[in-house]
Amino acid sequence: MGVISPKLAGKLALRLFMTPTRFKTPRKEQALRESSKLTFITVRDRKISVRSWGEDDAPIVLLSHGWGGRCTQFHAFIKPLVDAGYRVVGFDVPGHGDSEGKRTNMMDVALVISEVYKAVNSHKKNQEDEPFEAIIGHSFGTGTVLLGIDRLNVNAKKVILVSSFPSVIWITNLFGEVFELRKSTLDAMRHVSREKFKDTYGISWTWDDISPLQTIKSVKGDLLLIHDEKDHEVPYEQGKLLHDATPHAQTMITSGFGHRKILMNKKVVEAVVKFILK
């Protein structure tokens, strides 16, 4: 991309940066898909898939999946949470799962989370939206949850962040390494993004102030951070930066489950359910 002008290279890089791969749902998640209550909400002219399990009037636990994922990736958590008396709500990010769209970004998904928050509170008689009992985010989904809390008035009594990253700049640098982009192209991509989205979501922003290291400061509920020492996508050293910045948070460190299998680990599921119940 560096052969063409930096600005054009930046535009092309941004397009690639915001385009996820839509993976098929594996067989092990099919039963949960079929047992869910499926609805759609419209956010910025796209139909967004929202699934729920459990009784409609039960306290809500929201699931926020990562890049390239879908809400049923949390399949190991859903039955234990429903059995514990919660209504579990998950949505598919634009361009993922059963939701429409081809491209997305953190601010876009934070807006989706705020619309899901409004939708589940729409039947309430009181004026104020009730907080989620808990939100569980994974990877990219941790950044979007924190941004929704920080900028869009999403409220939760407890927040669980699994395999979180500390900095959006670090994510863009990693993207540049994977696609062997020149520094000038990455700089142009960041500049183009700032210009393109400066007014789109009603959020004033810089790359630093939408990063989890900053947005996590707005979490008022109890906080649990979980990371695996063998995570090769978001290395533990990166996750530890977030842990060190939030000494009041509870932490759980696993070893050998990596970035994705951590969501299927029985001890992790048990720890999360116990944290929400206490």
C-alpha positions as CSV (number, residue, x, y, z in Angstrom):
1,M,0.0,0.0,0.0
2,G,3.0,2.3,0.5
3,V,3.5,2.6,-3.2
4,I,0.4,4.8,-3.6
5,S,-0.2,8.1,-1.8
6,P,-0.3,7.8,2.0
7,K,-3.8,9.2,2.2
8,L,-5.2,6.7,-0.3
9,A,-3.2,3.9,1.4
10,G,-4.7,5.0,4.7
11,K,-8.3,4.8,3.3
12,L,-7.7,1.3,2.0
13,A,-6.1,0.2,5.2
14,L,-9.0,1.6,7.2
15,R,-11.5,-0.3,5.0
16,L,-9.5,-3.5,5.7
17,F,-9.2,-2.7,9.4
18,M,-13.0,-2.5,9.8
19,T,-13.9,-5.5,7.7
20,P,-14.4,-8.7,9.8
21,T,-14.4,-12.3,8.6
22,R,-17.9,-13.8,9.1
23,F,-17.3,-17.4,10.3
24,K,-20.0,-20.1,10.3
25,T,-21.5,-21.1,13.6
26,P,-20.0,-24.4,14.7
27,R,-22.2,-27.4,15.4
28,K,-21.6,-27.2,19.2
29,E,-23.4,-23.9,19.2
30,Q,-26.4,-24.9,17.1
31,A,-28.6,-26.1,20.0
32,L,-28.2,-22.8,21.8
33,R,-29.1,-20.9,18.7
34,E,-32.3,-23.0,18.3
35,S,-33.3,-22.6,22.0
36,S,-32.8,-18.8,22.1
37,K,-35.5,-16.1,21.6
38,L,-34.4,-14.3,18.5
39,T,-35.3,-10.6,17.9
40,F,-33.8,-7.9,15.7
41,I,-33.2,-4.2,16.5
42,T,-32.3,-1.7,13.8
43,V,-29.1,0.4,14.4
44,R,-27.9,2.8,11.7
45,D,-30.1,1.1,9.1
46,R,-28.8,-2.4,9.9
47,K,-30.7,-5.3,11.5
48,I,-28.8,-6.5,14.6
49,S,-29.5,-10.0,15.9
50,V,-30.3,-10.2,19.6
51,R,-30.7,-13.6,21.3
52,S,-31.9,-14.3,24.8
53,W,-32.2,-17.2,27.1
54,G,-34.1,-17.4,30.4
55,E,-37.1,-15.7,31.9
56,D,-38.0,-12.3,30.5
57,D,-38.3,-10.7,33.9
58,A,-35.0,-12.1,35.3
59,P,-32.0,-9.9,35.9
60,I,-30.0,-9.5,32.7
61,V,-26.4,-10.5,31.9
62,L,-25.2,-9.1,28.6
63,L,-22.7,-10.9,26.4
64,S,-20.3,-8.9,24.2
65,H,-18.3,-11.1,21.8
66,G,-15.0,-10.4,20.1
67,W,-13.8,-9.7,16.5
68,G,-14.9,-12.4,14.1
69,G,-17.1,-14.0,16.8
70,R,-20.8,-14.2,17.6
71,C,-22.8,-14.2,20.9
72,T,-23.1,-18.0,21.0
73,Q,-19.3,-18.2,21.5
74,F,-20.2,-17.8,25.2
75,H,-22.1,-21.1,25.1
76,A,-20.4,-22.5,28.2
77,F,-21.7,-19.5,30.2
78,I,-25.3,-19.5,29.1
79,K,-26.9,-22.5,30.8
80,P,-25.1,-21.9,34.2
81,L,-26.3,-18.3,34.2
82,V,-29.8,-19.2,33.3
83,D,-29.8,-22.0,36.0
84,A,-28.6,-19.3,38.4
85,G,-31.7,-17.2,37.7
86,Y,-30.5,-14.8,35.1
87,R,-31.8,-13.8,31.6
88,V,-28.8,-14.0,29.3
89,V,-28.8,-11.6,26.3
90,G,-26.3,-11.7,23.5
91,F,-26.1,-9.7,20.2
92,D,-24.1,-10.2,17.1
93,V,-21.8,-7.3,16.1
94,P,-22.5,-5.7,12.7
95,G,-20.8,-7.9,10.1
96,H,-20.9,-10.9,12.4
97,G,-23.2,-13.8,13.0
98,D,-26.8,-13.1,12.0
99,S,-26.4,-9.3,12.0
100,E,-26.3,-7.2,8.8
101,G,-23.4,-5.1,7.7
102,K,-20.0,-5.5,6.3
103,R,-17.8,-3.2,8.3
104,T,-17.7,-2.0,11.9
105,N,-15.6,-0.4,14.6
106,M,-15.5,0.1,18.4
107,M,-17.7,3.2,18.4
108,D,-20.2,1.5,16.1
109,V,-20.5,-1.5,18.4
110,A,-20.7,0.7,21.6
111,L,-23.7,2.4,19.9
112,V,-25.2,-1.1,19.3
113,I,-24.7,-2.0,23.0
114,S,-26.4,1.2,24.1
115,E,-29.4,0.4,21.8
116,V,-29.6,-3.1,23.2
117,Y,-29.5,-1.5,26.7
118,K,-32.5,0.7,25.7
119,A,-34.4,-2.1,24.1
120,V,-34.3,-4.4,27.1
121,N,-35.4,-1.5,29.3
122,S,-38.2,-0.4,26.9
123,H,-41.0,-2.2,28.8
124,K,-40.0,-0.7,32.2
125,K,-42.6,1.7,33.7
126,N,-40.0,3.8,35.6
127,Q,-38.2,6.5,33.8
128,E,-34.7,5.4,34.5
129,D,-33.1,2.4,32.7
130,E,-32.2,-0.4,35.1
131,P,-28.5,-1.4,35.0
132,F,-27.5,-4.8,33.6
133,E,-26.8,-7.2,36.4
134,A,-23.6,-7.9,34.6
135,I,-21.8,-7.6,31.3
136,I,-19.3,-10.1,30.1
137,G,-17.0,-9.0,27.3
138,H,-14.3,-10.9,25.4
139,S,-11.4,-9.4,23.5
140,F,-12.7,-6.7,21.1
141,G,-15.9,-6.9,23.0
142,T,-14.2,-5.7,26.2
143,G,-13.3,-2.4,24.5
144,T,-16.8,-1.9,23.1
145,V,-18.4,-2.5,26.5
146,L,-16.1,-0.1,28.2
147,L,-16.7,2.6,25.6
148,G,-20.5,2.1,26.0
149,I,-20.1,2.6,29.7
150,D,-17.8,5.6,29.3
151,R,-19.6,7.5,26.6
152,L,-23.1,6.2,26.1
153,N,-24.5,5.8,29.6
154,V,-24.6,2.0,29.6
155,N,-24.8,0.8,33.2
156,A,-23.9,-2.5,34.8
157,K,-23.6,-3.6,38.4
158,K,-20.7,-5.9,37.5
159,V,-18.3,-6.0,34.6
160,I,-16.3,-9.0,33.5
161,L,-13.5,-8.5,31.0
162,V,-11.9,-11.6,29.4
163,S,-8.7,-11.3,27.3
164,S,-8.9,-7.6,27.2
165,F,-6.4,-5.2,25.4
166,P,-5.2,-2.0,27.0
167,S,-4.8,0.3,24.0
168,V,-6.4,0.9,20.6
169,I,-3.1,2.2,19.3
170,W,-1.6,-1.2,20.2
171,I,-4.3,-2.9,18.1
172,T,-3.6,-0.7,15.1
173,N,0.1,-1.4,15.4
174,L,-0.6,-5.1,15.6
175,F,-2.8,-4.8,12.5
176,G,0.1,-3.0,10.7
177,E,2.5,-5.8,11.6
178,V,0.2,-8.5,10.4
179,F,-0.3,-6.8,7.0
180,E,3.3,-5.4,6.8
181,L,2.1,-1.8,6.5
182,R,4.4,1.2,6.5
183,K,4.3,3.6,9.4
184,S,3.1,6.3,7.0
185,T,0.2,4.1,6.0
186,L,-0.8,3.5,9.6
187,D,-0.5,7.2,10.5
188,A,-2.7,8.0,7.5
189,M,-5.2,5.3,8.5
190,R,-5.5,6.8,12.0
191,H,-5.9,10.3,10.6
192,V,-8.5,9.2,8.0
193,S,-10.5,7.4,10.7
194,R,-10.5,10.5,12.9
195,E,-11.8,12.7,10.0
196,K,-14.3,10.1,8.8
197,F,-15.9,9.4,12.2
198,K,-15.4,12.7,14.1
199,D,-19.1,13.4,14.1
200,T,-20.7,10.1,13.2
201,Y,-21.5,8.6,16.6
202,G,-22.0,11.7,18.7
203,I,-18.7,10.9,20.5
204,S,-15.7,13.2,20.5
205,W,-12.7,11.0,20.6
206,T,-9.0,10.4,20.2
207,W,-7.3,7.1,19.9
208,D,-6.1,7.3,23.5
209,D,-9.3,8.3,25.1
210,I,-11.3,5.4,23.6
211,S,-8.7,2.9,24.8
212,P,-9.6,0.6,27.7
213,L,-6.9,2.1,29.9
214,Q,-8.9,5.2,29.8
215,T,-12.5,4.0,29.5
216,I,-12.2,1.5,32.3
217,K,-12.0,4.4,34.7
218,S,-15.8,4.9,34.2
219,V,-16.7,1.5,35.5
220,K,-18.6,2.1,38.8
221,G,-19.6,-1.5,39.4
222,D,-17.5,-4.5,40.6
223,L,-14.9,-5.5,38.1
224,L,-13.3,-8.9,37.3
225,L,-10.4,-9.2,34.8
226,I,-9.5,-12.6,33.4
227,H,-6.5,-13.4,31.1
228,D,-4.5,-16.4,30.1
229,E,-0.7,-16.5,30.4
230,K,-0.5,-18.3,27.0
231,D,-2.7,-15.9,25.1
232,H,-0.9,-15.3,21.8
233,E,-3.4,-12.9,20.3
234,V,-3.5,-10.4,23.2
235,P,-0.4,-11.4,25.2
236,Y,-0.6,-11.5,29.0
237,E,1.9,-8.6,29.2
238,Q,-0.7,-6.4,27.4
239,G,-3.5,-7.5,29.7
240,K,-1.4,-7.0,32.8
241,L,-1.2,-3.3,31.9
242,L,-4.9,-3.1,32.4
243,H,-4.7,-5.1,35.6
244,D,-2.0,-2.9,37.0
245,A,-4.1,0.2,36.2
246,T,-7.1,-1.2,38.2
247,P,-5.8,-2.4,41.5
248,H,-9.3,-2.5,42.9
249,A,-10.4,-5.1,40.4
250,Q,-10.5,-8.8,41.0
251,T,-8.2,-10.8,38.7
252,M,-8.1,-14.4,37.5
253,I,-5.0,-15.6,35.6
254,T,-5.2,-19.0,33.8
255,S,-2.6,-20.9,31.9
256,G,-2.9,-23.0,28.7
257,F,-6.3,-21.9,27.4
258,G,-5.1,-19.1,25.1
259,H,-7.3,-16.4,23.7
260,R,-10.5,-18.3,22.8
261,K,-10.6,-21.6,24.7
262,I,-10.6,-19.6,27.9
263,L,-14.3,-19.1,27.2
264,M,-14.9,-22.8,27.5
265,N,-12.9,-23.4,30.7
266,K,-15.1,-24.7,33.4
267,K,-13.2,-22.9,36.2
268,V,-13.5,-19.6,34.4
269,V,-17.2,-20.1,33.9
270,E,-17.6,-21.1,37.6
271,A,-15.6,-18.0,38.7
272,V,-17.7,-15.7,36.6
273,V,-21.0,-17.1,37.8
274,K,-19.9,-16.9,41.4
275,F,-18.7,-13.3,40.9
276,I,-22.1,-12.3,39.5
277,L,-24.0,-14.1,42.2
278,K,-22.1,-12.6,45.2
